[in-house]
Amino acid sequence: MAEKDSTFTTHSGNISLLKILLLILILSSTMFFPQKRIGLDSLQTKDVQELFGDDYGSIYLYKNKDLSFTKYDSLGIQLGKLMLTFPYKIQSVNNPLNIVLFSENAQEIKFVDQNLNEIQKINLGLNFGFIKAVYAEDLQFAWMIDESNKTLIQYNFRSNSTITSFPFNINLTSLKDFLVYNNRIYILRENTFEVYSTKATLLYSSPVSNTRKLRRVNNDILIFGSQSVQKFDGKDLSQLFQNESAKIVDKNNAGFLALIKDKLYLYTK
């Protein structure tokens, strides 16, 4: 009987150890990042649907409630504000001199400068069917998914010409974001990350949760969720950052941004 009790005690101890190790793995994504509070107050961050941080320390907030896109410095001083008439998806602020916005409702691409003043506007309805999503890869070319014609289009918006177009008949249900790089199409859905060839052949698929957007950094694809940032290196997914308390997270060259209870924090590397 004593031997049986000893075995049970050892087994219970192993289970407890596994639970502790699991907790450490969950917390380790944030516990080793020094935390710094960013000087935006709760009125500025309330009702925010999207958050961006550029590499110069500026913060951008998009609110679907009033269709506003606002830029602040790290002290919370407003640097620019754009009031929109339709919901827009902001691609990124990697180049704060030329920020790309796309409205599925308006079928329009808009470019704004560092003060959020409009530089250019493109009415896609004049030349295409119904564009479901847009990915501007640089200051000249954009990839677009035409839902009505089931095609993927590379478009030169400077010369208003189509460079290439080919069939891309995939299910676009719950599409959140997409990008094109090195002859691969990266698709982000509400609960799935997928990679396709240009022939619409599925090459990779992995479940993800609370997805928001994609971003390319060199050869890596970053997957942003509400509480985490993951990296796809062409073969596997790995976690870069996670905070279970966050409403929105983002990344710039200084570290990871997390909006927690209407307060914004920077977790430096």
Backbone as CSV, one residue per row, in Angstrom:
resi,resn,N_x,N_y,N_z,CA_x,CA_y,CA_z,C_x,C_y,C_z
1,MET,0.826,-1.212,0.000,0.000,0.000,0.000,0.855,1.256,0.000
2,ALA,1.974,1.242,0.752,2.870,2.390,0.815,3.462,2.685,-0.544
3,GLU,3.804,1.595,-1.305,4.364,1.778,-2.636,3.357,2.426,-3.576
4,LYS,2.069,2.044,-3.469,1.013,2.626,-4.299,0.829,4.105,-4.004
5,ASP,0.875,4.477,-2.710,0.740,5.881,-2.328,1.887,6.698,-2.882
6,SER,3.101,6.145,-2.868,4.279,6.839,-3.371,4.157,7.096,-4.861
7,THR,3.644,6.110,-5.612,3.457,6.268,-7.054,2.436,7.350,-7.360
8,PHE,1.343,7.351,-6.596,0.288,8.362,-6.784,0.819,9.762,-6.502
9,THR,1.642,9.882,-5.442,2.208,11.184,-5.082,3.123,11.691,-6.183
10,THR,3.932,10.789,-6.756,4.842,11.176,-7.832,4.070,11.626,-9.061
11,HIS,2.995,10.887,-9.392,2.161,11.226,-10.558,1.499,12.599,-10.370
12,SER,0.991,12.856,-9.151,0.360,14.148,-8.858,1.374,15.277,-8.966
13,GLY,2.599,14.980,-8.500,3.646,15.994,-8.582,3.997,16.333,-10.012
14,ASN,4.012,15.318,-10.888,4.310,15.551,-12.296,3.244,16.413,-12.955
15,ILE,1.971,16.155,-12.613,0.875,16.948,-13.164,1.006,18.400,-12.725
16,SER,1.334,18.610,-11.444,1.490,19.978,-10.931,2.636,20.687,-11.638
17,LEU,3.726,19.951,-11.882,4.872,20.536,-12.569,4.518,20.936,-13.997
18,LEU,3.744,20.084,-14.676,3.313,20.401,-16.038,2.446,21.648,-16.076
19,LYS,1.560,21.797,-15.072,0.709,22.984,-15.001,1.548,24.244,-14.818
20,ILE,2.569,24.150,-13.982,3.450,25.299,-13.741,4.213,25.666,-15.008
21,LEU,4.723,24.650,-15.709,5.453,24.900,-16.951,4.563,25.527,-18.008
22,LEU,3.305,25.065,-18.081,2.356,25.637,-19.037,2.074,27.092,-18.724
23,LEU,1.918,27.416,-17.439,1.673,28.801,-17.037,2.857,29.684,-17.397
24,ILE,4.078,29.158,-17.211,5.282,29.919,-17.544,5.339,30.207,-19.037
25,LEU,4.984,29.204,-19.856,4.994,29.390,-21.301,3.997,30.456,-21.732
26,ILE,2.835,30.487,-21.095,1.801,31.475,-21.431,2.259,32.878,-21.067
27,LEU,2.897,33.005,-19.899,3.293,34.324,-19.412,4.593,34.823,-20.007
28,SER,5.421,33.911,-20.493,6.765,34.284,-20.920,6.779,35.227,-22.104
29,SER,5.692,35.267,-22.884,5.646,36.150,-24.045,5.648,37.608,-23.643
30,THR,5.277,37.931,-22.394,5.268,39.330,-21.969,6.179,39.591,-20.776
31,MET,6.458,38.582,-19.979,7.140,38.845,-18.704,8.585,39.283,-18.882
32,PHE,9.189,39.020,-20.051,10.574,39.397,-20.262,10.712,40.680,-21.067
33,PHE,9.588,41.385,-21.308,9.616,42.660,-22.008,9.397,43.787,-20.993
34,PRO,10.365,44.701,-20.855,10.123,45.867,-19.991,8.926,46.661,-20.497
35,GLN,8.112,47.174,-19.561,6.864,47.844,-19.908,6.985,49.346,-19.692
36,LYS,6.424,50.125,-20.641,6.421,51.583,-20.554,5.052,52.102,-20.955
37,ARG,4.495,52.999,-20.172,3.181,53.576,-20.465,3.323,54.690,-21.504
38,ILE,2.461,54.664,-22.524,2.408,55.722,-23.545,1.380,56.755,-23.097
39,GLY,1.676,58.048,-23.368,0.892,59.134,-22.789,-0.421,59.465,-23.456
40,LEU,-1.216,58.476,-23.847,-2.566,58.731,-24.348,-3.563,58.452,-23.235
41,ASP,-4.584,59.316,-23.095,-5.557,59.085,-22.039,-6.693,58.197,-22.543
42,SER,-7.557,57.793,-21.613,-8.606,56.819,-21.927,-9.654,57.373,-22.888
43,LEU,-9.839,58.705,-22.918,-10.793,59.289,-23.856,-10.310,59.138,-25.293
44,GLN,-8.984,59.221,-25.471,-8.419,59.067,-26.805,-8.479,57.620,-27.282
45,THR,-8.305,56.679,-26.373,-8.229,55.271,-26.764,-9.570,54.532,-26.650
46,LYS,-10.583,55.188,-26.106,-11.893,54.542,-25.978,-12.508,54.287,-27.356
47,ASP,-13.127,53.138,-27.526,-13.824,52.752,-28.753,-12.886,52.575,-29.952
48,VAL,-11.606,52.341,-29.696,-10.647,52.135,-30.787,-10.807,50.737,-31.373
49,GLN,-10.868,50.659,-32.713,-10.932,49.366,-33.400,-9.576,48.933,-33.948
50,GLU,-8.696,49.905,-34.205,-7.396,49.565,-34.766,-6.332,50.499,-34.223
51,LEU,-5.153,49.943,-34.043,-4.030,50.662,-33.447,-2.783,50.410,-34.283
52,PHE,-2.016,51.478,-34.520,-0.749,51.365,-35.252,0.316,52.203,-34.552
53,GLY,1.548,51.744,-34.626,2.678,52.524,-34.150,3.753,52.554,-35.215
54,ASP,4.180,53.759,-35.645,5.228,53.802,-36.654,6.604,53.769,-35.977
55,ASP,7.646,53.725,-36.790,9.005,53.582,-36.255,9.578,54.896,-35.754
56,TYR,8.780,55.960,-35.753,9.233,57.263,-35.260,8.546,57.635,-33.943
57,GLY,7.795,56.686,-33.380,7.169,56.902,-32.083,5.750,57.423,-32.125
58,SER,5.219,57.665,-33.311,3.838,58.161,-33.422,2.844,57.010,-33.305
59,ILE,1.656,57.336,-32.786,0.578,56.358,-32.589,-0.615,56.776,-33.441
60,TYR,-1.233,55.793,-34.087,-2.391,56.042,-34.940,-3.569,55.214,-34.422
61,LEU,-4.718,55.858,-34.279,-5.915,55.183,-33.786,-7.048,55.328,-34.788
62,TYR,-7.689,54.196,-35.098,-8.850,54.219,-35.987,-10.076,53.809,-35.196
63,LYS,-11.135,54.635,-35.309,-12.392,54.357,-34.614,-13.508,54.204,-35.634
64,ASN,-14.129,53.042,-35.619,-15.227,52.789,-36.544,-16.490,53.533,-36.114
65,LYS,-16.559,53.885,-34.822,-17.751,54.532,-34.278,-18.015,55.868,-34.948
66,ASP,-16.968,56.668,-35.115,-17.128,57.971,-35.772,-16.319,58.070,-37.066
67,LEU,-15.750,56.924,-37.518,-14.965,56.849,-38.754,-13.821,57.866,-38.747
68,SER,-13.091,57.881,-37.637,-11.963,58.803,-37.504,-10.642,58.045,-37.498
69,PHE,-9.620,58.669,-38.065,-8.253,58.142,-38.079,-7.363,59.266,-37.567
70,THR,-6.741,59.064,-36.389,-6.043,60.148,-35.700,-4.608,59.745,-35.385
71,LYS,-3.705,60.703,-35.519,-2.282,60.490,-35.250,-1.867,61.287,-34.016
72,TYR,-1.114,60.644,-33.103,-0.611,61.283,-31.890,0.886,61.041,-31.767
73,ASP,1.545,61.944,-31.019,2.921,61.627,-30.633,2.889,60.798,-29.355
74,SER,4.062,60.418,-28.843,4.128,59.519,-27.690,3.631,60.163,-26.400
75,LEU,3.432,61.484,-26.402,2.921,62.193,-25.226,1.407,62.389,-25.289
76,GLY,0.807,61.955,-26.391,-0.641,62.087,-26.540,-1.084,63.356,-27.229
77,ILE,-0.146,64.105,-27.802,-0.485,65.334,-28.522,-0.927,64.979,-29.939
78,GLN,-2.074,65.488,-30.344,-2.617,65.171,-31.665,-1.798,65.850,-32.754
79,LEU,-1.404,65.063,-33.749,-0.606,65.559,-34.870,-1.396,65.645,-36.167
80,GLY,-2.522,64.958,-36.219,-3.337,64.974,-37.431,-4.597,64.162,-37.223
81,LYS,-5.638,64.497,-37.985,-6.890,63.754,-37.874,-7.598,63.755,-39.212
82,LEU,-8.123,62.572,-39.573,-8.839,62.404,-40.822,-10.225,61.852,-40.516
83,MET,-11.266,62.577,-40.932,-12.634,62.103,-40.770,-13.083,61.479,-42.088
84,LEU,-13.551,60.243,-42.019,-13.901,59.483,-43.212,-15.420,59.372,-43.358
85,THR,-15.862,59.134,-44.584,-17.304,59.013,-44.830,-17.756,57.562,-44.958
86,PHE,-16.785,56.630,-45.081,-17.060,55.206,-45.137,-16.049,54.478,-44.248
87,PRO,-16.359,53.263,-43.819,-15.350,52.463,-43.109,-14.166,52.181,-44.032
88,TYR,-12.958,52.316,-43.505,-11.737,52.044,-44.268,-10.853,51.074,-43.488
89,LYS,-10.085,50.320,-44.229,-9.058,49.475,-43.627,-7.714,50.138,-43.879
90,ILE,-6.987,50.430,-42.800,-5.656,51.017,-42.926,-4.660,49.877,-43.059
91,GLN,-3.890,49.889,-44.142,-2.980,48.767,-44.392,-1.850,48.736,-43.371
92,SER,-1.117,49.820,-43.255,-0.028,49.898,-42.282,0.461,51.341,-42.233
93,VAL,1.352,51.624,-41.294,1.988,52.945,-41.225,3.501,52.783,-41.335
94,ASN,3.926,51.707,-42.007,5.361,51.475,-42.195,6.030,52.646,-42.894
95,ASN,5.319,53.231,-43.843,5.779,54.454,-44.493,4.824,55.576,-44.111
96,PRO,5.122,56.319,-43.041,4.173,57.347,-42.559,4.005,58.517,-43.517
97,LEU,4.847,58.604,-44.560,4.696,59.656,-45.560,3.646,59.297,-46.602
98,ASN,3.269,58.022,-46.644,2.324,57.564,-47.667,1.534,56.380,-47.111
99,ILE,0.462,56.671,-46.389,-0.336,55.638,-45.726,-1.498,55.235,-46.634
100,VAL,-1.698,53.924,-46.763,-2.703,53.390,-47.681,-3.959,52.980,-46.921
101,LEU,-5.117,53.417,-47.408,-6.413,53.032,-46.857,-7.271,52.454,-47.979
102,PHE,-8.083,51.447,-47.642,-8.991,50.860,-48.630,-10.382,50.744,-48.026
103,SER,-11.389,51.155,-48.806,-12.779,51.017,-48.395,-13.482,50.044,-49.329
104,GLU,-13.922,48.918,-48.772,-14.697,47.963,-49.555,-16.054,48.554,-49.912
105,ASN,-16.641,49.309,-48.985,-17.948,49.932,-49.237,-17.887,50.946,-50.366
106,ALA,-16.868,51.801,-50.342,-16.750,52.863,-51.344,-16.013,52.405,-52.594
107,GLN,-15.398,51.195,-52.552,-14.558,50.707,-53.661,-13.525,51.769,-54.029
108,GLU,-12.723,52.100,-53.014,-11.812,53.225,-53.171,-10.514,52.984,-52.394
109,ILE,-9.394,53.364,-53.022,-8.101,53.405,-52.336,-7.767,54.864,-52.076
110,LYS,-7.318,55.152,-50.867,-6.956,56.516,-50.501,-5.531,56.512,-49.946
111,PHE,-4.742,57.527,-50.313,-3.393,57.698,-49.798,-3.332,59.008,-49.016
112,VAL,-2.746,58.965,-47.813,-2.611,60.176,-47.003,-1.152,60.354,-46.581
113,ASP,-0.770,61.610,-46.296,0.610,61.902,-45.923,0.800,61.858,-44.415
114,GLN,1.961,62.346,-43.940,2.290,62.269,-42.521,1.392,63.116,-41.634
115,ASN,0.679,64.060,-42.235,-0.282,64.877,-41.483,-1.716,64.394,-41.687
116,LEU,-1.864,63.234,-42.343,-3.153,62.610,-42.663,-3.961,63.442,-43.652
117,ASN,-3.249,64.223,-44.465,-3.890,64.927,-45.572,-3.922,64.018,-46.794
118,GLU,-5.025,64.041,-47.521,-5.169,63.174,-48.683,-4.209,63.562,-49.802
119,ILE,-3.483,62.556,-50.321,-2.564,62.751,-51.441,-3.214,62.326,-52.750
120,GLN,-3.860,61.155,-52.718,-4.430,60.582,-53.928,-5.641,59.730,-53.569
121,LYS,-6.593,59.654,-54.501,-7.776,58.822,-54.329,-8.046,58.097,-55.632
122,ILE,-8.298,56.777,-55.534,-8.530,55.968,-56.726,-9.894,55.305,-56.621
123,ASN,-10.742,55.560,-57.589,-12.068,54.943,-57.664,-11.944,53.634,-58.438
124,LEU,-11.976,52.505,-57.724,-11.784,51.207,-58.363,-12.989,50.772,-59.180
125,GLY,-14.174,51.290,-58.848,-15.388,50.902,-59.546,-15.400,51.297,-61.005
126,LEU,-14.528,52.194,-61.426,-14.488,52.635,-62.818,-13.866,51.600,-63.738
127,ASN,-12.979,50.734,-63.179,-12.219,49.815,-64.023,-12.341,48.340,-63.643
128,PHE,-12.937,48.051,-62.488,-12.952,46.667,-62.011,-14.349,46.274,-61.551
129,GLY,-14.480,44.965,-61.233,-15.716,44.475,-60.653,-15.781,44.873,-59.184
130,PHE,-16.138,43.932,-58.300,-16.198,44.253,-56.866,-14.903,43.799,-56.215
131,ILE,-14.102,44.766,-55.763,-12.823,44.471,-55.123,-13.056,44.172,-53.651
132,LYS,-12.653,42.964,-53.247,-12.855,42.517,-51.869,-11.740,42.983,-50.942
133,ALA,-10.509,43.010,-51.439,-9.369,43.375,-50.594,-8.254,43.935,-51.463
134,VAL,-7.432,44.788,-50.849,-6.316,45.441,-51.543,-5.062,45.319,-50.699
135,TYR,-3.943,45.032,-51.373,-2.637,45.061,-50.717,-1.690,45.889,-51.582
136,ALA,-1.317,47.074,-51.108,-0.379,47.933,-51.830,1.033,47.539,-51.428
137,GLU,1.790,46.959,-52.366,3.117,46.446,-52.023,4.188,47.525,-52.025
138,ASP,3.951,48.641,-52.728,4.904,49.742,-52.754,4.163,51.007,-53.185
139,LEU,4.908,51.996,-53.669,4.298,53.274,-54.031,3.788,53.296,-55.467
140,GLN,3.766,52.110,-56.100,3.329,52.066,-57.495,2.337,50.942,-57.785
141,PHE,2.520,49.799,-57.126,1.724,48.621,-57.444,0.843,48.196,-56.271
142,ALA,-0.327,47.657,-56.629,-1.233,47.090,-55.629,-1.772,45.764,-56.149
143,TRP,-1.922,44.804,-55.236,-2.599,43.549,-55.546,-4.034,43.658,-55.050
144,MET,-4.974,43.153,-55.854,-6.379,43.257,-55.501,-7.082,41.937,-55.788
145,ILE,-7.994,41.568,-54.907,-8.842,40.395,-55.124,-10.199,40.882,-55.617
146,ASP,-10.511,40.500,-56.863,-11.792,40.860,-57.456,-12.764,39.717,-57.188
147,GLU,-13.700,39.951,-56.271,-14.618,38.900,-55.855,-15.612,38.539,-56.958
148,SER,-16.045,39.511,-57.712,-17.066,39.256,-58.737,-16.515,38.419,-59.891
149,ASN,-15.244,38.631,-60.238,-14.632,37.896,-61.346,-13.710,36.770,-60.899
150,LYS,-13.576,36.595,-59.569,-12.719,35.545,-59.005,-11.301,35.627,-59.573
151,THR,-10.728,36.812,-59.519,-9.381,37.009,-60.060,-8.498,37.750,-59.064
152,LEU,-7.193,37.549,-59.220,-6.191,38.297,-58.478,-5.496,39.212,-59.470
153,ILE,-5.468,40.491,-59.160,-5.008,41.501,-60.110,-3.820,42.265,-59.533
154,GLN,-2.780,42.428,-60.354,-1.705,43.357,-60.000,-1.934,44.635,-60.786
155,TYR,-2.085,45.732,-60.053,-2.539,46.993,-60.636,-1.503,48.084,-60.408
156,ASN,-1.144,48.785,-61.475,-0.269,49.946,-61.374,-1.161,51.173,-61.216
157,PHE,-1.277,51.662,-59.978,-2.208,52.766,-59.742,-1.636,54.109,-60.163
158,ARG,-0.340,54.161,-60.450,0.234,55.420,-60.936,-0.121,55.637,-62.413
159,SER,-0.075,54.549,-63.189,-0.393,54.654,-64.611,-1.804,54.181,-64.927
160,ASN,-2.555,53.751,-63.892,-3.918,53.258,-64.054,-3.975,52.117,-65.081
161,SER,-3.124,51.108,-64.868,-3.073,49.988,-65.811,-2.938,48.674,-65.054
162,THR,-3.489,47.606,-65.634,-3.381,46.271,-65.054,-2.108,45.603,-65.562
163,ILE,-1.261,45.152,-64.643,-0.005,44.504,-65.008,-0.233,43.036,-65.316
164,THR,-0.952,42.371,-64.428,-1.253,40.962,-64.625,-2.557,40.616,-63.915
165,SER,-3.186,39.553,-64.376,-4.440,39.098,-63.780,-4.576,37.611,-64.047
166,PHE,-4.955,36.862,-63.017,-5.139,35.430,-63.211,-6.232,34.908,-62.294
167,PRO,-6.829,33.760,-62.644,-7.930,33.221,-61.848,-7.492,32.929,-60.410
168,PHE,-8.365,33.278,-59.489,-8.071,33.013,-58.076,-9.401,32.719,-57.383
169,ASN,-9.889,31.527,-57.640,-11.223,31.140,-57.187,-11.136,30.401,-55.852
170,ILE,-11.050,31.163,-54.766,-11.064,30.586,-53.431,-12.241,31.167,-52.655
171,ASN,-12.596,30.496,-51.585,-13.671,30.981,-50.719,-13.181,32.205,-49.946
172,LEU,-13.878,33.306,-50.085,-13.464,34.551,-49.421,-14.269,34.839,-48.158
173,THR,-15.005,33.842,-47.684,-15.781,34.006,-46.458,-14.858,34.298,-45.281
174,SER,-15.214,35.258,-44.478,-14.497,35.672,-43.260,-13.075,36.151,-43.537
175,LEU,-12.822,36.653,-44.757,-11.505,37.208,-45.081,-11.242,38.460,-44.251
176,LYS,-10.094,38.503,-43.578,-9.722,39.662,-42.767,-8.622,40.488,-43.435
177,ASP,-7.679,39.794,-44.102,-6.558,40.506,-44.712,-5.847,39.570,-45.683
178,PHE,-5.038,40.146,-46.565,-4.206,39.320,-47.433,-3.000,40.128,-47.875
179,LEU,-1.951,39.423,-48.309,-0.815,40.073,-48.947,-0.168,39.091,-49.918
180,VAL,0.634,39.631,-50.813,1.305,38.829,-51.837,2.800,39.078,-51.722
181,TYR,3.572,37.968,-51.728,5.024,38.090,-51.657,5.667,36.830,-52.222
182,ASN,6.604,37.030,-53.132,7.407,35.939,-53.673,6.534,34.811,-54.251
183,ASN,5.548,35.188,-55.053,4.646,34.238,-55.719,3.813,33.413,-54.746
184,ARG,3.567,33.953,-53.583,2.698,33.309,-52.607,1.636,34.307,-52.170
185,ILE,0.417,33.816,-51.991,-0.686,34.657,-51.528,-1.029,34.235,-50.109
186,TYR,-0.923,35.167,-49.184,-1.166,34.895,-47.773,-2.554,35.414,-47.415
187,ILE,-3.390,34.514,-46.934,-4.781,34.829,-46.631,-5.019,34.700,-45.124
188,LEU,-5.616,35.726,-44.545,-5.964,35.691,-43.127,-7.478,35.735,-42.985
189,ARG,-8.016,34.685,-42.352,-9.442,34.632,-42.046,-9.622,34.823,-40.543
190,GLU,-10.865,34.802,-40.092,-11.144,35.031,-38.677,-10.426,34.027,-37.777
191,ASN,-10.336,32.770,-38.228,-9.731,31.736,-37.384,-8.707,30.879,-38.117
192,THR,-8.237,31.350,-39.278,-7.301,30.549,-40.062,-6.305,31.434,-40.799
193,PHE,-5.062,30.959,-40.863,-4.023,31.576,-41.691,-3.679,30.584,-42.796
194,GLU,-3.704,31.055,-44.061,-3.500,30.162,-45.199,-2.493,30.751,-46.182
195,VAL,-1.793,29.857,-46.887,-0.857,30.256,-47.934,-1.249,29.531,-49.218
196,TYR,-1.352,30.288,-50.313,-1.739,29.732,-51.604,-0.666,30.034,-52.653
197,SER,-0.632,29.195,-53.678,0.160,29.490,-54.864,-0.630,30.429,-55.754
198,THR,-0.018,30.927,-56.812,-0.715,31.814,-57.735,-1.778,31.064,-58.538
199,LYS,-1.775,29.726,-58.457,-2.810,28.919,-59.105,-3.934,28.559,-58.133
200,ALA,-3.943,29.237,-56.977,-4.972,29.040,-55.950,-4.897,27.659,-55.299
201,THR,-3.717,27.045,-55.318,-3.496,25.774,-54.624,-3.121,26.052,-53.174
202,LEU,-3.826,25.420,-52.244,-3.542,25.628,-50.828,-2.235,24.924,-50.458
203,LEU,-1.260,25.691,-49.946,0.046,25.152,-49.601,0.243,24.989,-48.095
204,TYR,-0.479,25.788,-47.331,-0.296,25.763,-45.875,-1.551,26.307,-45.216
205,SER,-1.906,25.736,-44.070,-3.054,26.224,-43.311,-2.827,25.940,-41.837
206,SER,-3.175,26.913,-41.017,-3.023,26.734,-39.576,-4.117,27.509,-38.854
207,PRO,-4.691,26.934,-37.801,-5.689,27.683,-37.021,-5.029,28.815,-36.228
208,VAL,-5.676,29.958,-36.215,-5.257,31.098,-35.405,-6.537,31.685,-34.806
209,SER,-6.389,32.546,-33.830,-7.586,33.077,-33.157,-7.543,34.594,-33.065
210,ASN,-8.723,35.197,-33.086,-8.884,36.650,-32.922,-8.013,37.437,-33.898
211,THR,-8.029,37.043,-35.162,-7.130,37.640,-36.138,-7.533,39.057,-36.505
212,ARG,-6.528,39.856,-36.915,-6.780,41.239,-37.301,-6.116,41.617,-38.627
213,LYS,-4.821,41.335,-38.754,-4.134,41.815,-39.958,-2.834,41.049,-40.184
214,LEU,-2.277,41.250,-41.390,-0.989,40.686,-41.772,0.001,41.815,-42.041
215,ARG,1.271,41.489,-41.897,2.325,42.441,-42.251,3.569,41.653,-42.662
216,ARG,4.257,42.137,-43.676,5.502,41.487,-44.074,6.694,42.259,-43.519
217,VAL,7.633,41.527,-42.902,8.897,42.090,-42.433,10.014,41.244,-43.029
218,ASN,10.686,41.793,-44.034,11.692,41.046,-44.796,11.047,39.801,-45.381
219,ASN,11.541,38.609,-45.044,10.975,37.378,-45.601,9.914,36.749,-44.701
220,ASP,9.634,37.371,-43.578,8.673,36.813,-42.625,7.312,37.492,-42.763
221,ILE,6.273,36.715,-42.487,4.906,37.238,-42.468,4.446,37.264,-41.012
222,LEU,4.030,38.437,-40.535,3.538,38.571,-39.164,2.020,38.506,-39.167
223,ILE,1.483,37.727,-38.222,0.037,37.587,-38.055,-0.354,38.262,-36.750
224,PHE,-1.164,39.302,-36.838,-1.577,40.056,-35.659,-2.967,39.609,-35.229
225,GLY,-3.067,39.207,-33.976,-4.356,38.930,-33.374,-4.686,40.039,-32.393
226,SER,-5.775,39.891,-31.673,-6.132,40.900,-30.680,-5.134,40.932,-29.531
227,GLN,-4.570,39.776,-29.202,-3.707,39.674,-28.034,-2.329,39.101,-28.325
228,SER,-2.018,38.839,-29.581,-0.751,38.187,-29.887,-0.217,38.593,-31.248
229,VAL,1.098,38.375,-31.418,1.764,38.544,-32.709,2.526,37.252,-32.987
230,GLN,2.253,36.649,-34.141,2.932,35.429,-34.545,3.715,35.675,-35.826
231,LYS,4.705,34.815,-36.063,5.555,34.935,-37.252,5.505,33.651,-38.057
232,PHE,5.339,33.794,-39.376,5.427,32.662,-40.293,6.693,32.827,-41.107
233,ASP,7.606,31.863,-40.988,8.913,31.950,-41.649,8.969,31.203,-42.973
234,GLY,7.814,30.795,-43.478,7.769,30.033,-44.708,7.510,28.565,-44.473
235,LYS,7.704,28.131,-43.221,7.493,26.724,-42.869,6.556,26.561,-41.679
236,ASP,6.814,27.340,-40.620,6.070,27.165,-39.376,5.688,28.501,-38.770
237,LEU,4.697,28.437,-37.879,4.296,29.593,-37.087,4.993,29.568,-35.741
238,SER,5.432,30.729,-35.278,5.992,30.844,-33.932,5.467,32.124,-33.303
239,GLN,5.365,32.132,-31.993,4.810,33.280,-31.281,5.906,34.264,-30.896
240,LEU,5.680,35.546,-31.222,6.630,36.596,-30.871,6.225,37.332,-29.604
241,PHE,4.900,37.502,-29.427,4.415,38.307,-28.300,2.984,37.914,-27.994
242,GLN,2.651,37.957,-26.695,1.270,37.703,-26.282,0.989,38.396,-24.963
243,ASN,-0.187,38.988,-24.874,-0.656,39.555,-23.620,-2.155,39.282,-23.525
244,GLU,-2.533,38.415,-22.614,-3.926,37.975,-22.495,-4.872,39.095,-22.074
245,SER,-4.314,40.178,-21.528,-5.149,41.289,-21.065,-5.386,42.338,-22.146
246,ALA,-4.705,42.216,-23.271,-4.758,43.249,-24.304,-6.042,43.196,-25.116
247,LYS,-6.468,44.373,-25.565,-7.579,44.492,-26.505,-7.058,44.495,-27.940
248,ILE,-5.927,45.194,-28.164,-5.273,45.285,-29.464,-3.762,45.290,-29.237
249,VAL,-3.010,44.651,-30.122,-1.550,44.726,-30.071,-1.016,45.128,-31.445
250,ASP,0.151,45.744,-31.438,0.829,46.104,-32.688,2.333,46.052,-32.436
251,LYS,3.116,46.342,-33.473,4.570,46.258,-33.360,5.214,47.377,-34.161
252,ASN,6.262,47.993,-33.584,7.142,48.874,-34.335,8.587,48.481,-34.027
253,ASN,9.559,49.278,-34.460,10.954,48.866,-34.271,11.410,48.971,-32.818
254,ALA,10.624,49.632,-31.965,10.990,49.741,-30.546,10.493,48.562,-29.722
255,GLY,9.452,47.872,-30.198,8.907,46.758,-29.426,7.467,46.477,-29.817
256,PHE,6.682,46.060,-28.819,5.285,45.684,-29.054,4.367,46.624,-28.286
257,LEU,3.311,47.078,-28.950,2.315,47.951,-28.338,1.118,47.121,-27.915
258,ALA,0.566,47.427,-26.743,-0.609,46.704,-26.252,-1.577,47.693,-25.607
259,LEU,-2.818,47.670,-26.071,-3.883,48.489,-25.484,-4.596,47.649,-24.437
260,ILE,-4.461,48.053,-23.166,-5.001,47.288,-22.044,-5.887,48.207,-21.206
261,LYS,-7.185,47.907,-21.175,-8.147,48.712,-20.413,-8.027,50.199,-20.743
262,ASP,-7.987,50.511,-22.045,-7.913,51.881,-22.564,-6.613,52.605,-22.206
263,LYS,-5.603,51.844,-21.794,-4.269,52.413,-21.565,-3.291,51.721,-22.505
264,LEU,-2.385,52.520,-23.092,-1.477,51.994,-24.082,-0.085,51.804,-23.488
265,TYR,0.483,50.628,-23.724,1.801,50.286,-23.190,2.724,49.852,-24.328
266,LEU,4.007,50.171,-24.150,5.037,49.701,-25.061,5.908,48.700,-24.315
267,TYR,5.989,47.491,-24.879,6.860,46.447,-24.324,8.118,46.417,-25.181
268,THR,9.204,46.928,-24.610,10.440,47.040,-25.375,11.205,45.727,-25.378
269,LYS,12.039,45.569,-26.384,12.778,44.318,-26.550,13.973,44.261,-25.601
